[in-house]
Amino acid sequence: MAKNEGEEGIAICWLRRDLRLFDNTALYHALNSGRPVQVIFIFDPAILNTLSNKKDRRVNFIYRQLEKINAKLSHFGASLLVLHDLPKKAFEKLIFKYPVQEVFINHDYEPYARTRDKEVSEFLLAHGVEFHSYKDQVIFEKDDVLKPDGTPYTVFTPYSKKWKEQLYQKAVPDFASEDFLSNLLKRPNKPIVSLAEIGFETIDPEVAEADLSKELIKYYHKNRDLPYIDGTSKAGAHLRFGTISVRHLVKQALQQNETWLNELIWREFFMMILYHFPHVEHHNFRRKYDRIQWRNNETEFELWCRGETGYPLVDAGMRQLNETGWMHNRVRMVVAGFLCKHLLIDWRWGEAYFAEKLLDYELASNNGNWQWAAGTGCDAAPYFRIFNPESQLKKFDPKLEYVKTWIKDFRAGYLEPIVDHKFARARALETYKKALN
């Protein structure tokens, strides 16, 4: 390790899914470690190489946030260090170049992240560098909320009740990292590595700012299912990359709207499920559904992807996704149910497409919601619950405002439906029954 005699050493705060300088648990502890702190971010080729679209919105969103962070650090005589390397190799170089004594991170619960962090922590500890990891992207994690017998919940309602009970027993903590930025390592501020250098092109990711206004949250329960109005907070992408603090959102929800709070709890429920049941990443939570005989018609899947099924609400949703990287939450349920139940296409196909397109893609929530739609997950919609996309359209977009926004040339009968609802419903019920008997 490159260290001069008498050098006090530095601490590193490694940002990942916590791209902010305020209310950041790991950064707070790093800045209070008594050592000057270098903030870093690592563009990981193991992740980037899985992205075929070199104009990926998520990479552009991350990059823009890193530029903002670097600009803020410049006010404190500091600079963000952005690396493009496999994390372990990056730290091999860092501890050779700098007198690193401690590394601070926030927990990440996804399978790849857990493997990566274990590898990095073992390497650092073997070289005498302390490694600290903290809870930050959730209120409750891992084994924080368990049944009385010590096992994880697999049904949302009792989990949410226990979650709230525990929250009401303690205050939501604050980690005012922004108050200690004078403790950053002083070094000349430089531009960060360019997108081109990591193999991507620059685009406008068109990310809406999260709407956390009192007005939106107050009426969230009334407006959230109506895709033709801005009734949702658009906080998903910001939570996914940690540009906002979940603690801040929970405090607002507690004061203003329990329905909105429940949505935040669903996110933590699915994270807990993925942590305790990692097989769900690639398999049905309920293994009895492994016997479903999916049709997996590639032509129909392609029509679904393009938004050309002949069902207006489904098609509008898919076109919104393809154009913007986002889809209204109610519409996500309809398009997912349509793929799995009407077309009998494996939920994993749809999940992978969403993972490629969604700016707010989060493994746990995407997986949990797709398995919910397919009926194969924990606390899922029963297999016989099959949304009628025409009824959903009449109920949630009666004036076709949403549909006409995303289907530019919409007219009655604009496309012949690729399957009849009544026929598809009967076929799905028969297929599921056959698999479960």
C-alpha positions in Angstrom: 0.0 0.0 0.0 1.4 3.4 -1.0 1.8 5.2 2.3 4.3 7.6 3.5 5.6 7.5 7.1 3.4 9.6 9.4 0.7 10.0 6.8 -2.7 9.8 8.4 -4.3 8.0 5.5 -7.6 8.7 3.8 -11.1 7.2 3.8 -13.0 6.4 0.6 -16.7 6.6 0.2 -17.8 4.4 -2.8 -21.1 5.6 -4.3 -23.2 3.1 -6.1 -27.0 3.3 -5.7 -26.8 6.4 -3.5 -25.9 9.1 -5.9 -26.3 12.1 -3.6 -24.3 14.1 -1.0 -27.2 14.7 1.4 -28.6 12.3 3.9 -26.2 9.6 2.8 -25.4 7.1 5.5 -22.1 5.8 4.3 -20.9 9.3 3.4 -22.0 10.6 6.8 -19.9 8.0 8.6 -16.9 8.5 6.3 -16.9 12.2 6.8 -17.0 11.6 10.6 -14.2 9.1 10.6 -11.5 11.6 11.3 -9.9 11.1 7.9 -10.1 13.2 4.8 -12.6 11.5 2.4 -12.3 10.8 -1.3 -15.7 10.1 -2.9 -15.5 7.6 -5.8 -17.8 6.0 -8.4 -16.9 2.9 -10.4 -18.4 2.2 -13.9 -18.3 -1.6 -13.8 -17.7 -3.4 -17.1 -19.4 -6.5 -15.7 -22.7 -4.4 -15.7 -22.0 -2.1 -18.7 -21.2 -5.0 -21.0 -24.7 -6.4 -20.6 -26.2 -3.2 -22.1 -26.5 -3.5 -25.8 -27.9 0.0 -26.4 -25.0 2.4 -26.2 -27.5 5.2 -25.8 -28.7 3.7 -22.6 -30.8 6.2 -20.6 -29.7 4.8 -17.3 -26.0 5.2 -18.0 -26.7 8.8 -19.1 -28.8 9.5 -16.0 -26.0 8.2 -13.8 -23.4 10.2 -15.7 -25.4 13.5 -15.3 -25.8 12.9 -11.6 -22.1 12.3 -11.3 -21.4 15.6 -13.1 -23.7 17.3 -10.6 -21.9 15.7 -7.6 -18.5 16.7 -9.0 -19.6 20.3 -9.4 -20.8 20.3 -5.8 -17.6 18.8 -4.5 -15.6 21.6 -6.3 -17.1 24.1 -3.8 -15.3 22.3 -1.1 -12.0 22.1 -2.9 -12.6 18.4 -3.7 -13.1 16.2 -6.8 -15.1 13.1 -7.6 -13.0 10.2 -8.7 -14.7 8.2 -11.4 -13.2 4.9 -12.5 -13.9 2.4 -15.3 -12.8 -1.0 -14.1 -13.9 -4.2 -12.3 -14.4 -3.1 -8.7 -11.7 -5.4 -7.2 -9.2 -4.3 -9.8 -10.1 -0.7 -9.1 -9.4 -1.0 -5.4 -6.1 -2.8 -6.1 -5.0 0.3 -8.0 -6.5 2.7 -5.4 -4.7 1.2 -2.4 -1.4 1.2 -4.3 -1.8 4.9 -5.3 -3.4 6.4 -2.2 -2.9 5.8 1.6 -6.4 4.2 1.9 -7.2 3.2 5.5 -11.0 2.8 5.4 -13.7 2.3 2.8 -17.3 3.1 3.4 -20.3 1.9 1.3 -24.1 1.5 1.6 -25.6 -2.0 1.4 -26.8 -3.4 -1.9 -29.0 -6.5 -1.8 -29.0 -7.8 -5.4 -27.2 -11.1 -5.9 -24.4 -9.7 -8.2 -23.9 -6.8 -5.8 -23.6 -9.0 -2.8 -21.0 -11.2 -4.5 -19.1 -8.1 -5.7 -19.1 -6.5 -2.2 -17.9 -9.7 -0.6 -15.0 -10.0 -3.0 -14.0 -6.3 -2.5 -14.3 -6.4 1.3 -12.2 -9.6 1.6 -9.5 -8.1 -0.6 -9.4 -4.8 1.4 -9.4 -6.6 4.8 -6.6 -8.8 3.7 -4.6 -5.6 2.9 -5.3 -4.0 6.2 -8.1 -1.6 5.0 -11.2 -1.4 7.1 -14.5 -1.9 5.3 -17.8 -0.5 6.6 -21.2 -1.1 5.1 -24.5 0.6 6.1 -28.2 0.4 5.6 -29.3 3.3 3.4 -31.7 2.5 0.5 -34.4 1.1 2.7 -35.9 1.7 6.2 -35.9 -2.0 7.0 -33.7 -4.7 5.4 -32.7 -8.4 5.6 -33.9 -9.7 8.9 -35.3 -6.4 10.3 -39.0 -7.4 9.8 -39.7 -11.1 10.5 -42.6 -13.2 11.7 -42.8 -14.1 15.4 -41.2 -17.4 14.6 -38.1 -15.7 13.0 -38.9 -16.6 9.4 -39.4 -14.0 6.6 -42.9 -12.9 5.6 -44.1 -13.9 2.2 -47.5 -12.1 2.3 -47.5 -8.3 2.0 -50.3 -7.3 4.4 -48.9 -8.8 7.6 -45.4 -7.7 6.5 -46.6 -4.1 6.1 -48.4 -4.1 9.5 -45.2 -5.3 11.2 -43.1 -2.8 9.2 -45.3 0.1 10.4 -45.4 -1.1 14.0 -41.6 -1.1 14.0 -41.4 2.3 12.3 -43.8 3.9 14.9 -41.6 2.6 17.7 -38.6 4.6 16.5 -37.9 7.8 14.7 -36.6 7.8 11.1 -32.9 8.6 11.5 -31.1 11.5 9.8 -27.6 11.3 8.4 -26.8 14.9 7.6 -23.8 14.1 5.5 -24.2 17.5 3.7 -23.1 19.2 7.0 -19.6 17.7 7.0 -18.4 18.2 3.4 -15.6 20.3 4.6 -14.0 17.0 5.7 -13.5 15.9 2.1 -10.0 15.3 0.7 -8.7 18.5 -0.9 -7.6 17.9 -4.5 -8.0 19.9 -7.7 -11.4 19.4 -9.3 -11.2 17.8 -12.7 -13.8 16.7 -15.3 -14.9 13.1 -14.8 -14.2 10.4 -17.4 -16.4 10.9 -20.5 -19.2 8.6 -21.6 -17.3 7.9 -24.9 -14.4 6.6 -22.8 -16.7 4.0 -21.3 -18.2 3.1 -24.6 -21.5 5.0 -24.5 -23.1 7.9 -26.4 -24.5 11.0 -24.9 -28.3 11.6 -25.0 -30.9 13.4 -23.0 -32.3 10.7 -20.6 -35.5 12.8 -20.2 -35.9 12.0 -16.5 -38.7 13.8 -14.8 -37.9 15.3 -11.5 -39.7 13.5 -8.7 -42.9 15.4 -7.8 -43.0 15.4 -4.0 -45.4 18.2 -3.7 -48.0 18.2 -0.9 -50.7 18.4 -3.5 -49.6 15.2 -5.4 -49.1 13.2 -2.2 -52.3 14.3 -0.7 -54.4 13.0 -3.6 -52.1 10.2 -4.6 -54.7 7.5 -3.6 -57.3 9.1 -5.9 -55.1 9.9 -8.9 -52.5 7.2 -9.1 -54.5 4.8 -11.3 -55.4 7.5 -13.9 -52.7 7.4 -16.6 -53.9 10.5 -18.4 -52.9 12.8 -15.5 -49.6 13.3 -13.6 -50.8 11.6 -10.5 -47.7 9.6 -9.6 -44.5 11.0 -8.0 -42.0 9.8 -10.7 -39.8 8.9 -7.8 -38.9 5.4 -9.1 -35.7 6.3 -11.0 -34.5 8.6 -8.2 -35.0 5.9 -5.6 -33.3 3.4 -7.9 -30.2 5.4 -8.2 -30.4 7.1 -4.8 -30.7 10.7 -6.0 -33.3 11.1 -3.3 -33.4 9.6 0.2 -36.0 7.0 1.1 -36.0 8.4 4.7 -37.1 11.7 3.3 -39.9 10.1 1.3 -41.1 8.0 4.3 -41.3 11.1 6.5 -43.5 12.8 3.9 -45.7 9.8 3.5 -46.2 9.4 7.2 -47.5 13.0 7.4 -49.6 12.9 4.2 -50.8 9.7 2.6 -50.7 6.0 3.7 -51.3 4.7 0.2 -48.1 6.3 -0.9 -46.4 4.9 2.2 -47.6 1.4 1.2 -46.0 1.8 -2.2 -42.6 2.4 -0.5 -43.2 -0.6 1.7 -44.0 -2.8 -1.3 -40.5 -1.9 -2.6 -38.9 -3.0 0.6 -41.0 -6.2 0.7 -39.7 -7.2 -2.7 -36.2 -6.4 -1.7 -36.6 -8.6 1.4 -38.0 -11.4 -0.8 -35.1 -11.3 -3.2 -32.6 -11.3 -0.2 -34.2 -14.4 1.5 -35.3 -16.2 -1.7 -32.6 -15.4 -4.3 -33.9 -18.1 -6.6 -36.7 -15.8 -7.7 -34.2 -13.9 -9.9 -34.6 -16.7 -12.5 -37.3 -19.0 -11.2 -40.9 -18.9 -10.0 -41.2 -18.2 -6.3 -43.9 -20.9 -6.2 -42.3 -23.9 -7.8 -45.6 -25.6 -8.7 -45.9 -23.0 -11.4 -42.9 -24.4 -13.2 -45.3 -26.8 -14.9 -47.1 -24.0 -16.9 -46.8 -24.7 -20.6 -46.0 -21.2 -21.9 -46.8 -20.7 -25.6 -43.9 -18.2 -26.1 -44.9 -17.2 -29.6 -42.1 -14.9 -30.8 -44.2 -13.1 -33.3 -46.8 -12.1 -30.7 -44.1 -11.2 -28.3 -42.6 -8.8 -30.9 -46.0 -7.2 -31.5 -46.4 -6.7 -27.7 -42.9 -5.1 -27.5 -43.8 -2.7 -30.3 -47.2 -1.8 -28.9 -49.1 -3.4 -31.8 -51.5 -5.8 -30.1 -54.7 -4.1 -31.1 -55.6 -3.4 -27.5 -55.2 0.4 -27.0 -54.2 0.5 -23.3 -51.6 -2.2 -23.8 -50.2 -0.5 -27.0 -50.1 3.0 -25.5 -48.2 1.7 -22.5 -45.6 -0.1 -24.5 -45.1 2.9 -26.8 -44.7 5.1 -23.8 -42.1 2.7 -22.4 -40.2 2.5 -25.7 -40.2 6.3 -26.2 -39.5 7.5 -22.7 -38.1 4.6 -20.6 -41.1 4.9 -18.2 -44.7 3.6 -18.1 -47.6 4.5 -15.8 -47.9 2.0 -12.9 -51.5 0.9 -13.6 -50.7 0.4 -17.2 -47.7 -1.8 -16.2 -50.1 -4.2 -14.5 -52.3 -4.4 -17.6 -49.5 -4.9 -20.1 -47.8 -7.5 -17.9 -51.0 -9.4 -17.3 -51.8 -9.3 -21.0 -48.4 -10.9 -21.9 -48.6 -13.6 -19.3 -52.3 -14.5 -19.4 -53.6 -13.5 -22.8 -50.6 -14.5 -24.8 -49.3 -17.1 -22.4 -45.7 -15.9 -22.8 -43.3 -16.6 -19.9 -43.1 -13.6 -17.5 -39.3 -13.8 -17.7 -39.5 -12.6 -21.3 -41.5 -9.5 -20.2 -39.3 -8.9 -17.2 -36.2 -8.9 -19.4 -37.7 -6.4 -21.8 -38.7 -4.1 -18.9 -35.2 -4.5 -17.5 -33.7 -3.4 -20.8 -36.1 -0.4 -21.2 -37.1 0.9 -17.8 -35.2 3.9 -16.4 -36.4 3.0 -13.0 -35.6 -0.7 -13.4 -34.9 -2.3 -10.0 -34.4 -6.1 -10.0 -36.4 -6.8 -6.8 -39.5 -4.7 -7.8 -39.4 -5.7 -11.5 -39.2 -9.4 -10.6 -41.8 -9.2 -7.8 -44.3 -7.3 -9.9 -43.9 -9.6 -13.0 -44.4 -12.7 -10.8 -47.4 -11.0 -9.2 -48.9 -10.4 -12.7 -48.1 -14.0 -13.7 -49.5 -15.4 -10.5 -46.3 -17.3 -9.8 -44.8 -15.1 -7.1 -45.3 -14.6 -3.4 -48.6 -12.9 -2.5 -49.4 -12.9 -6.2 -52.7 -12.1 -8.0 -54.5 -15.5 -8.2 -54.1 -17.1 -11.6 -57.8 -16.7 -12.4 -57.6 -13.0 -12.0 -57.3 -11.9 -15.6 -57.5 -8.2 -16.4 -59.8 -7.3 -19.4 -57.8 -4.6 -21.2 -60.9 -3.1 -22.7 -62.6 -2.8 -19.3 -59.4 -1.4 -17.8 -59.4 1.2 -20.6 -63.0 2.3 -20.0 -62.4 2.5 -16.2 -59.0 4.3 -16.2 -58.8 6.2 -19.5 -62.5 6.7 -20.5 -61.8 9.7 -22.8 -58.8 8.0 -24.4 -56.5 10.9 -23.4 -53.6 8.6 -22.5 -54.1 6.4 -25.5 -54.2 9.3 -28.0 -51.0 10.7 -26.4 -49.0 7.6 -27.2 -50.8 6.2 -30.2 -50.4 9.1 -32.5 -52.6 7.8 -35.3 -55.3 6.3 -33.1 -58.7 5.6 -34.4 -61.3 2.9 -33.6 -60.2 -0.4 -35.1 -56.6 1.0 -35.7 -55.3 -2.6 -35.4 -57.0 -6.0 -35.4 -56.6 -7.4 -31.8 -54.0 -10.3 -32.0 -56.2 -12.4 -29.7 -59.9 -12.3 -28.5 -60.1 -11.6 -24.8 -62.8 -14.2 -24.1 -60.9 -16.9 -25.9 -57.6 -15.9 -24.3 -59.1 -15.9 -20.8 -60.5 -19.4 -21.3 -57.2 -20.6 -22.7 -55.2 -19.2 -19.8 -57.5 -20.7 -17.2 -57.3 -24.1 -18.8 -53.5 -23.9 -19.1 -53.0 -22.8 -15.5 -55.4 -25.4 -14.1 -53.7 -28.1 -16.1 -50.3 -27.1 -14.6 -51.6 -26.9 -11.0 -53.5 -30.2 -10.9 
